[in-house]
Amino acid sequence: MPDRFCVVGLAAGSNIDLLAKQVEEFHPEFIYYSQDYNQDEKAQACRGDFGSRFLPVDEIAVHSRVDTVIMAISGGAGFSPTSAAVRAGKTIALANKESLVMAGEIITGEVRQHGARILPVDSEHSAIWQCLSGEGRGVSRLILTASGGPFLNYSPARLKGVSLSQALRHPSWQMGAKVTIDSATLMNKGLEVIEAHWLFGIPLENIQVLVHPQSIVHSMVEFVDGSVKAQLSYPDMRLPIQYALFYPERVSNPELPRLDWNNIKRLDFEPPDIDRFPCLRLAIEAGERGGTCPAVLCAADEAAVGLFVEEKIGFVDIARLVEHVLDQHQVIAHPGIEEIMAADDWARELVFKMVNGDS
């Protein structure tokens, strides 16, 4: 929809091939990629014929020409540019859940102070946002749905033998490695519970998770009178992205698939098994403890998932490492940015020490 949007800047990590194609298509004024690729021929090509200037991602996010920042950087790396965009009073279409999980109290406070807006892009939070449209304060519960991932029916013994390639095959969504593996462990759903708490101001104890393998009901809101509103759609991330970009307008898009009700025979729901998938429990407990605990959770999980991707640990070791780090952490209540970042560094270091036999 080039008549509605102009791409001012694009940021990538190491996916230089895709960045080069997007630069050729959209001609952004600014680009960012990992400094490790600064001298790479492909990276230079990104800056070549179209005159795109290299600019740090935080500076792209606050640039005067930018109205809306789509924050889709996964993991803790998304925290700094999200915080910068909030302080600059931007509208942020947020797909990076770690920013609010790590520092929800700080981020939401800065949103109010600087007049920024956070519009959720995750399908579950977009669904809740849509269900809350036009409603007052009569919310009783938020119900986040989860596909259950590729190992929904695996036994504990079978989970121990899960391979990286298996963990990267999500049944409903195509996502990056970190989010896909977090979905397989249900850590992603735990992070979404904490994010929903900060986005919608609902107590953690009033946020429930249900496993819904069909991924058609993206989330639900229960009201004090017992009524429940749900948002349903074909599982395609373009829809929540479009909803955030055009809000409050709904726009027709013939490229988005529609549900075929003649082929939908059933919609199943069941409670998650936190014994087989302890990451969900660990995330909710970290959210309840508050302070620096959610930041430690994010950092430990990111480090552990990275080690799993490198095939240095097993699938079930992710939860084991995260739980050990959380058990060792001395929580700081109402932390500042420096304390959050120190907790992040400490958690990552402890994970690596444990795997290397130093702890």
Secondary structure, 3 states (H helix, E strand, C coil): CCCCCCCCEEECCCCHHHHHHHHHHHCCCEEECCHHHCCCHHHHHHCCCCCCEECCHHHHHHCCCCCEEEECCCHHHHHHHHHHHHHCCCEEEECCHHHHHHHHHHHHHHHHHHCCEEEECCHHHHHHHHHHCCCCCCEEEEEEEECCCCCCCCCHHHHCCCCHHHHCCCCCCCCCHHHHHHHHHCHHHHHHHHHHHHHHCCCHHHEEEEECCCCCEEEEEEECCCCEEEEECCCCCHHHHHHHHHCCCCCCCCCCCCCCCCCCCCCCCECCCCCCCHHHHHHHHHHHHCCCHHHHHHHHHHHHHHHHHCCCCCCCHHHHHHHHHHHHCCCCCCCCHHHHHHHHHHHHHHHHHHHCCCC
